[in-house]
Amino acid sequence: MTDLFDLPFDGPGEPVRPAEARRAPVVRPGPAPAPGPVPAAGAPASRVLTISELTAQIRELLDGRFGEVWVEGELSNCKQWNTGHLYFTLKDAGAQLRGVMFRTAVRNLRFKPEDGLRVVARGRVGVYEPKGEYQLVCEHMEPQGLGALQLAVEQLKRRLQAEGLFDAARKRPLPALPRRIGIVTSIDGAALRDIIKVLQRRYPNAHLVIRPSRVQGEGAALEVAAGLAQIGRVPGVDVVIVGRGGGAIEDLWAFNEEVVARAIAASPVPVISAVGHETDVTVADLVADLRAPTPSAAAELVVARKDDFTAHIDQLARQLRTAALRGVETRRRRVHALAARPALAGWPARLALRGRDVAELRHRLRRLGQAQLTGRARRYQRLRESLEHGDLRQRFAGVRVRLLAADGVLRAAVTRRYHRADGARRDLAGRLATLSPLAVLSRGYAVCWTADRRAILRDAAAVEPGERVHVRLGRGALDCTVVDRAPEETGGDR
């Protein structure tokens, strides 16, 4: 466990003795002598202690006198090293005390220790032997006069506000007609039932995407943040409602966590925070695009946009109808006023005469147009026939027909020549087969060669008994040895 005290108070260059080493027993020769007068010459000398032995005895006295103490003071020189350990100094008007808090205890803090903050610390008094200093090994710390949870919330608010996460300029408006509404809350909570009840009553066409999540207890903040991230990736989600019912500040603490605030800020769609009751304001409410006092109010806010949109459409329709009727009525009055003037007396009859003239002109124009159209159609037909007569496609069609006829004649001539040549080949093959020596051999005759196959034997006198000869049969061949020979006139076989 050498990493518990691996950094000093003054700087990283001096190692700090581990707590286990400080608690290890120290072998001492005996109790320290009581103070008294300096012994005279010749008297036995007092026991001389080393610095380590004296420091060990002081540590034992402190451990025995101060087991666990509560100390109140103001923080200064407060710094957390990369190992996770927290080093600080507690001071008041008359004294100061160095302290250390190991990373296992720092993880349990609900707030961030800062210089100038008055706190109450619980721990034990120990001795840092390499420097001969006593210190407070702190195991618990809480702000004086202000709860740790409330202080943690205030610190987180200041940090997020400095980053601009509370600015009204980054708040996004809710969609006018959300088709798909995401909900991140407990599946068993009353908040979900209230939201569904309101939406079913006022917006039955809404498509709900519910991501269940724990909303209180250890690890609830991570689940809420993960739910926001997952539901933001669902295609078509237009707005997300995140929240829960009311409760104590400890129950609502998940919505005061930094991970939830940043998940809301990173959501790709607007987020409505509906946490607790109207008096409960969490960090999530401040970061969200819109805060609803209750989960039911959040559902009403989503639907209110739809109602406003529908009411605006109805209002525009009424205004358009009124404007149209007003325009028609204004023009009607103007027509009546013009008709009443003396200069316009009898204008219906004149208008009728003009209408008849217009009809006659329309008829004449129609006839002229029809005549021109007919003439142009006849000209078009003549041009088309001329083009078709000289069309290369028709010429190529005639050439293609002649080529196909010639191809048929050529193919027939080639076929006839082939059959004649094949018949002649077969005749010659038959004649060759008749004259072939192999045909003679196949009838039972044989050809006898010398052993080296260089000459055909036609006379028995050409070989002597004991010589080898090669005999070719109709099928296969024989290597033979001559046993005897007979004259030609005998004709006998041996």
C-alpha positions in Angstrom: 0.0 0.0 0.0 2.8 2.4 -0.8 0.5 4.6 -2.8 -1.6 5.8 0.1 1.0 8.5 1.1 3.0 8.9 -2.0 2.8 12.7 -2.1 3.8 15.2 0.7 2.1 18.3 1.8 4.8 20.6 0.5 5.5 19.0 -2.8 5.7 15.8 -4.8 9.5 15.4 -4.2 9.2 14.1 -0.6 7.6 10.7 0.1 5.0 10.4 2.8 5.1 7.4 5.2 2.2 5.0 4.6 -0.5 4.7 7.3 0.4 1.0 7.8 4.0 1.9 8.5 3.0 4.5 11.0 0.8 2.0 12.9 3.6 -0.6 13.0 4.9 -1.4 16.5 8.2 0.1 17.5 10.6 -1.8 19.7 11.7 0.4 22.6 14.1 -0.5 25.4 11.8 0.8 28.1 9.7 3.7 29.3 11.3 7.1 29.0 12.8 8.4 32.2 11.0 11.0 34.2 12.4 14.5 34.0 14.7 15.4 36.9 18.0 17.0 37.8 21.1 16.3 35.9 22.9 13.4 37.6 26.2 14.2 39.4 29.5 12.9 38.2 29.8 9.2 38.7 26.0 8.6 38.8 24.4 6.3 36.1 23.6 8.3 32.9 20.0 8.7 31.5 18.8 6.7 28.5 19.5 8.7 25.3 16.8 8.4 22.7 17.1 8.7 19.0 14.8 11.0 17.0 12.9 8.0 15.6 12.4 6.5 19.1 11.2 9.9 20.5 8.8 10.4 17.5 7.4 6.9 17.9 6.8 7.5 21.6 5.0 10.8 20.8 2.9 9.0 18.2 1.9 6.4 20.8 0.9 9.1 23.2 -1.2 10.9 20.5 -2.8 7.6 19.4 -3.7 6.7 23.0 -4.9 10.2 23.9 -6.7 11.1 20.7 -8.5 8.2 19.1 -11.2 9.8 16.9 -11.8 13.5 17.0 -14.0 16.1 15.3 -12.2 19.3 14.3 -13.7 22.5 13.0 -11.8 25.0 10.9 -11.2 26.8 7.7 -9.7 25.0 4.7 -6.5 26.3 3.1 -3.8 24.9 0.8 -6.4 22.4 -0.3 -5.1 20.3 -3.2 -6.0 16.9 -4.7 -3.0 15.1 -6.3 -3.2 12.8 -9.3 -3.2 9.8 -6.9 -6.6 10.9 -5.7 -5.4 11.8 -2.1 -6.5 15.2 -0.7 -4.0 17.3 1.2 -5.2 20.4 3.2 -4.7 22.6 6.2 -7.3 23.4 8.8 -6.8 26.7 10.6 -8.6 29.1 13.0 -7.5 32.4 14.5 -4.8 30.9 16.7 -3.5 27.7 15.1 -3.4 25.5 12.1 -3.4 21.7 11.6 -2.3 19.8 8.5 -4.5 17.0 7.2 -4.8 14.3 4.6 -7.7 12.4 3.2 -7.1 9.2 1.3 -8.8 8.7 -2.1 -11.1 6.0 -0.7 -12.6 8.6 1.6 -12.5 11.4 -1.0 -14.8 9.3 -3.3 -17.6 9.5 -0.6 -17.6 13.3 -0.5 -20.7 15.0 -1.8 -19.0 18.3 -2.3 -15.6 19.6 -3.5 -13.4 21.0 -0.8 -12.1 24.5 -1.6 -9.9 27.1 0.1 -11.8 29.3 2.5 -14.6 26.8 3.2 -15.4 26.2 6.9 -15.8 22.5 7.5 -16.1 19.9 10.3 -13.7 17.0 9.8 -13.7 13.7 11.6 -10.5 11.6 11.9 -7.6 10.6 14.1 -4.4 12.5 15.0 -1.2 10.9 13.8 2.4 11.8 13.4 4.2 12.3 10.0 7.5 10.9 11.2 9.8 12.0 8.3 9.1 15.6 9.2 8.2 15.2 12.8 4.8 16.8 12.3 1.5 15.8 13.7 -1.5 15.7 11.3 -5.1 14.8 11.0 -5.9 11.7 9.0 -9.4 12.7 7.9 -12.1 10.1 7.3 -15.1 12.3 6.9 -15.7 15.9 6.1 -18.9 18.1 5.8 -19.4 21.8 5.4 -20.2 23.8 8.5 -23.7 25.2 8.6 -24.5 24.0 5.0 -25.4 20.5 4.0 -22.9 18.6 1.8 -25.6 17.9 -0.8 -26.6 21.5 -1.0 -23.0 22.7 -1.3 -22.3 20.1 -4.0 -25.3 21.4 -5.9 -24.2 25.0 -5.6 -20.7 24.2 -6.8 -22.0 22.2 -9.8 -24.4 25.1 -10.7 -21.6 27.6 -10.6 -19.4 25.4 -12.8 -22.1 24.7 -15.4 -23.2 28.3 -15.5 -19.7 29.4 -16.2 -19.7 26.9 -19.2 -22.9 28.5 -20.5 -25.2 25.4 -20.0 -27.8 27.5 -18.3 -27.9 30.2 -21.0 -31.3 30.9 -22.5 -29.7 31.3 -26.0 -28.9 27.5 -26.1 -32.5 26.5 -25.2 -34.3 24.9 -28.1 -38.0 25.4 -28.8 -40.3 22.4 -28.6 -41.5 20.9 -31.9 -45.0 22.0 -33.0 -46.3 18.5 -33.8 -44.0 15.9 -32.2 -44.7 12.5 -33.9 -42.5 10.5 -31.5 -42.0 11.4 -27.8 -39.2 9.8 -25.8 -39.6 9.2 -22.0 -36.8 8.4 -19.5 -38.1 7.5 -16.1 -38.9 4.6 -13.8 -41.1 2.0 -15.4 -42.9 1.5 -12.1 -43.2 5.1 -11.0 -46.4 7.2 -10.9 -44.7 9.8 -13.2 -44.9 7.5 -16.2 -48.5 6.7 -15.6 -49.4 10.4 -15.3 -47.6 11.2 -18.5 -49.2 8.4 -20.4 -52.7 9.3 -19.1 -52.3 13.0 -20.2 -51.0 12.1 -23.6 -53.7 9.5 -24.2 -56.4 12.0 -23.4 -55.0 15.0 -25.3 -52.8 13.5 -28.0 -53.8 9.9 -28.8 -51.8 9.9 -32.0 -48.5 10.3 -30.2 -45.9 7.5 -30.5 -44.2 6.9 -27.2 -40.6 5.5 -26.9 -40.0 4.6 -23.2 -36.5 4.0 -21.8 -36.8 2.5 -18.3 -34.3 3.8 -15.8 -33.8 4.0 -12.0 -34.4 7.5 -10.8 -32.9 7.3 -7.2 -30.3 5.4 -5.4 -26.7 4.5 -6.2 -26.0 4.4 -9.9 -29.3 6.0 -10.9 -27.6 9.0 -12.4 -25.5 6.8 -14.8 -28.7 5.0 -15.9 -30.6 8.2 -16.6 -27.6 9.6 -18.6 -27.3 6.3 -20.5 -31.1 6.4 -21.2 -30.9 9.9 -22.6 -28.0 9.0 -24.9 -29.8 5.8 -26.1 -33.2 7.4 -26.7 -31.5 10.3 -28.5 -30.2 7.8 -31.1 -33.7 6.4 -31.9 -34.8 7.7 -35.3 -37.8 10.0 -35.4 -37.8 11.1 -31.7 -38.7 14.8 -31.7 -38.7 15.6 -27.9 -37.6 13.8 -24.7 -39.3 13.9 -21.2 -37.0 13.0 -18.3 -38.1 13.1 -14.7 -39.7 11.5 -11.7 -42.1 12.3 -8.9 -41.4 14.4 -5.8 -39.3 13.5 -2.8 -36.5 14.6 -0.5 -33.3 16.1 -1.9 -31.6 12.7 -1.4 -34.3 11.1 -3.6 -33.9 13.7 -6.3 -30.1 13.7 -6.1 -29.6 11.7 -9.4 -30.9 14.8 -11.3 -28.3 17.0 -9.5 -25.5 14.9 -10.8 -23.1 16.3 -13.4 -23.4 13.3 -15.7 -27.1 13.8 -16.1 -26.7 17.5 -16.8 -24.2 16.9 -19.5 -26.3 14.1 -21.0 -29.2 16.6 -21.3 -27.0 19.2 -22.8 -25.7 16.7 -25.4 -29.1 15.5 -26.4 -29.7 16.0 -30.2 -33.4 16.8 -29.5 -35.1 19.2 -27.0 -35.4 17.8 -23.5 -38.2 18.6 -20.9 -37.2 18.1 -17.3 -40.0 17.2 -15.0 -38.5 16.4 -11.6 -40.4 16.4 -8.4 -42.9 19.1 -7.5 -43.1 22.7 -8.5 -40.9 23.8 -5.6 -38.1 21.3 -6.4 -35.5 22.8 -8.7 -32.7 20.5 -9.8 -29.6 21.0 -12.0 -31.4 19.0 -14.7 -34.2 21.6 -14.7 -31.7 24.4 -15.3 -29.9 22.6 -18.1 -33.0 21.3 -19.9 -34.6 23.2 -22.8 -37.8 23.5 -20.8 -38.7 22.9 -17.2 -42.0 21.4 -16.2 -43.2 21.6 -12.5 -44.5 18.0 -12.6 -44.5 15.0 -15.0 -48.2 15.7 -15.9 -47.3 19.3 -16.7 -44.5 18.1 -19.0 -47.0 16.0 -21.0 -49.4 19.0 -21.2 -46.6 21.2 -22.4 -45.9 18.8 -25.3 -49.6 18.7 -26.2 -50.0 22.4 -25.7 -47.8 23.0 -28.7 -50.2 20.9 -30.8 -53.2 22.7 -29.4 -51.6 26.1 -30.1 -50.7 24.9 -33.6 -54.3 23.7 -34.3 -55.8 26.9 -32.9 -53.5 29.0 -35.0 -54.6 27.1 -38.1 -58.3 27.7 -37.2 -57.6 31.3 -36.6 -55.9 31.7 -40.0 -58.8 29.9 -41.7 -61.3 32.3 -40.1 -59.2 35.4 -41.0 -58.9 34.1 -44.6 -62.7 33.5 -44.9 -63.5 36.9 -43.4 -61.0 38.7 -45.8 -62.4 36.8 -48.8 -66.0 37.7 -47.9 -65.0 41.3 -47.3 -63.3 41.6 -50.7 -66.3 40.1 -52.5 -68.6 42.5 -50.8 -66.4 45.5 -51.6 -66.2 44.6 -55.3 -70.0 44.1 -55.4 -70.6 47.6 -54.0 -68.2 49.0 -56.6 -70.0 47.3 -59.4 -73.4 48.6 -58.2 -71.9 52.1 -57.9 -70.5 52.1 -61.4 -73.8 50.7 -62.9 -75.7 53.6 -61.4 -73.6 56.2 -63.3 -75.3 57.9 -66.3 -72.4 57.3 -68.6 -72.6 53.6 -68.0 -76.4 53.3 -68.7 -77.2 50.4 -71.0 -73.9 48.8 -70.5 -75.4 45.3 -70.3 -76.7 45.6 -73.9 -73.5 47.0 -75.1 -71.6 44.3 -73.3 -73.9 41.7 -75.0 -73.1 43.3 -78.5 -69.4 43.2 -77.7 -69.8 39.6 -76.7 -71.4 38.7 -80.0 -68.6 40.4 -81.9 -66.1 38.5 -79.8 -67.9 35.2 -80.6 -67.8 36.0 -84.4 -64.1 36.8 -84.2 -63.5 33.7 -82.3 -65.3 31.6 -84.9 -63.4 33.2 -87.8 -60.1 32.7 -86.0 -61.0 29.0 -85.4 -61.8 28.5 -89.1 -58.6 30.2 -90.3 -56.6 28.2 -87.8 -58.2 25.0 -88.9 -57.5 25.7 -92.6 -53.9 26.5 -91.9 -53.6 23.4 -89.8 -55.1 21.2 -92.6 -52.6 22.7 -95.2 -49.7 22.1 -93.0 -50.8 18.5 -92.3 -51.0 17.8 -96.1 -47.5 19.3 -96.6 -46.2 17.2 -93.7 -47.6 14.1 -95.3 -45.9 14.8 -98.6 -42.6 15.4 -96.9 -42.9 12.3 -94.9 -43.6 10.2 -98.1 -40.6 11.7 -99.8 -38.4 10.9 -96.8 -39.7 7.3 -96.6 -38.9 6.8 -100.3 -35.3 7.8 -99.8 -35.1 6.2 -96.3 -31.8 4.2 -96.0 -33.6 1.8 -93.6 -35.9 0.6 -96.4 -32.9 0.3 -98.8 -31.0 -1.7 -96.3 -34.0 -3.9 -95.8 -34.0 -4.8 -99.5 -30.3 -5.5 -99.5 -30.8 -7.7 -96.4 -33.4 -9.8 -98.2 -31.1 -10.3 -101.2 -28.2 -11.2 -98.9 -30.4 -13.7 -97.1 -31.4 -15.4 -100.4 -27.8 -15.5 -101.6 -26.8 -17.0 -98.3 -29.3 -19.8 -98.6 -28.1 -20.6 -102.2 -24.5 -20.6 -101.0 -25.2 -22.8 -98.0 -27.1 -25.4 -100.3 -24.2 -25.4 -102.8 -21.7 -26.0 -100.0 -23.8 -28.8 -98.6 -24.0 -30.6 -102.0 -20.2 -30.3 -102.5 -19.7 -31.6 -99.0 -21.9 -34.7 -99.6 -20.1 -35.4 -102.9 -16.7 -35.1 -101.3 -17.7 -37.3 -98.4 -19.0 -40.0 -100.8 -15.7 -40.0 -102.7 -13.8 -40.2 -99.4 -15.8 -43.2 -98.3 -15.2 -44.9 -101.7 -11.4 -44.4 -101.5 -11.4 -45.6 -97.9 -13.1 -48.8 -99.0 -10.6 -49.4 -101.8 -7.7 -48.6 -99.5 -9.0 -51.1 -96.9 -9.3 -53.8 -99.6 -5.6 -53.2 -100.7 -4.3 -52.8 -97.2 -1.8 -55.5 -96.0 -3.6 -55.4 -92.7 -6.7 -56.8 -94.4 -4.6 -59.7 -95.7 -3.2 -60.4 -92.3 -6.7 -60.3 -90.8 -7.6 -63.3 -93.0 -5.0 -65.5 -91.3 -1.7 -64.6 -93.0 1.5 -63.4 -91.3 4.6 -61.5 -92.2 7.9 -62.8 -91.0 10.8 -60.3 -90.3 14.4 -60.6 -89.3 15.1 -60.2 -85.6 16.2 -56.6 -86.2 13.1 -56.0 -88.3 15.0 -54.6 -91.2 14.0 -57.2 -93.9 11.0 -59.4 -94.7 11.8 -63.1 -95.0 10.5 -64.6 -98.2 12.7 -67.7 -98.3 13.3 -70.3 -95.6 16.8 -70.7 -96.7 17.5 -67.1 -95.6 17.6 -68.2 -91.9 19.3 -70.9 -90.0 17.9 -73.0 -87.2 18.4 -71.2 -83.8 18.0 -67.7 -85.2 15.3 -65.4 -83.9 12.6 -64.0 -86.2 9.7 -61.5 -85.7 6.3 -62.6 -86.9 3.5 -59.9 -87.5 0.0 -61.3 -87.2 -3.4 -59.7 -88.0 -3.6 -58.9 -84.2 -0.4 -58.6 -82.4 3.2 -59.9 -83.0 5.5 -62.8 -82.0 9.2 -63.1 -81.4 10.1 -66.7 -82.4 13.2 -68.9 -82.5 13.7 -71.1 -85.7 13.9 -74.7 -84.8 14.0 -76.2 -88.2 13.4 -75.3 -91.9 11.8 -77.2 -94.7 12.3 -77.0 -98.4 9.5 -75.2 -100.3 8.5 -78.4 -102.3 7.7 -80.4 -99.2 5.1 -77.9 -97.9 5.2 -79.5 -94.6 4.9 -77.7 -91.3 7.2 -78.3 -88.4 
